[in-house]
Amino acid sequence: CVTATFGGNVICDPYLPLDGILYYQANREQKGAQEFSLPGGHIQAPGMKHVSMPLAIVNHGSRNWYFACSFAHPSRWWNAEGMDYWNKRFDSSLADLIDFRGRRGSVNIGKGEFKAYHAPVNYRSALTCQWFCVGDKKWIERLLSTVTHIGAKTAQGWGRVREWCVERVEEDWSVWKNGRLTRAVPAQDVLGKGSFRLAYYGLRPSYHRADHQMKVALP
């Protein structure tokens, strides 16, 4: 059982998968910090080695494999939600520092590099969040030891985590709990097991990758 104690609001979807957080940290640990990236560089390149993870695998050897790690539990883990904005605007007081190479010029804040933004973000508020997984406790603790923020816009201070707690529990609620799903599973795996909410969602990290998304049953 993994518990995060928050020190701020989190910008994320309702599921907040822990295996995605661990996957990112495992990449940093085994491949080093990403100093820069190229367009499309996030896509798995041919021959790129997969990182090792401290989590057990379900459906090992199958195309539809995933980690034995629940989404944020319970399915509505937050106490409140709201909307805020993030902003980006060129500081016109510094315009005299721009070298226009001897010609008259102006900064276009309508498009391009200096485009101004006033974009909404939806956040969730909770004191704590909990996940269940099957894996190596010490390895999980090591990966989480440097995670200070989770979710989106962490560079702006969102999603601060005050403390992580990893405890051993007897029950395995990484996929099911009392007949209810605790994470996404392939839709075909729940045929004949009841009525579930079906949608297209990632099955494993990285969740944004098109080849990791499919029709799944959700909590």
Secondary structure, DSSP 8 states (H G I E B T S, - for coil): -EEEEESS-BB--SS--HHHHHHHHHHHHHH-------TTTTS--TT------SB-EESTTSTT-EESB--SBSSS--SEEEEEEEEE---GGGGGG---TTS------SSSTT--EEEEEEEEE-SEEEE-B-B-HHHHHHHHTT--B-SB-GGGTTTBEEEEEE---SS--SSEETTEESS-EEGGGGTTS---EEEEEESSSSTT-GGGEEEEEE-
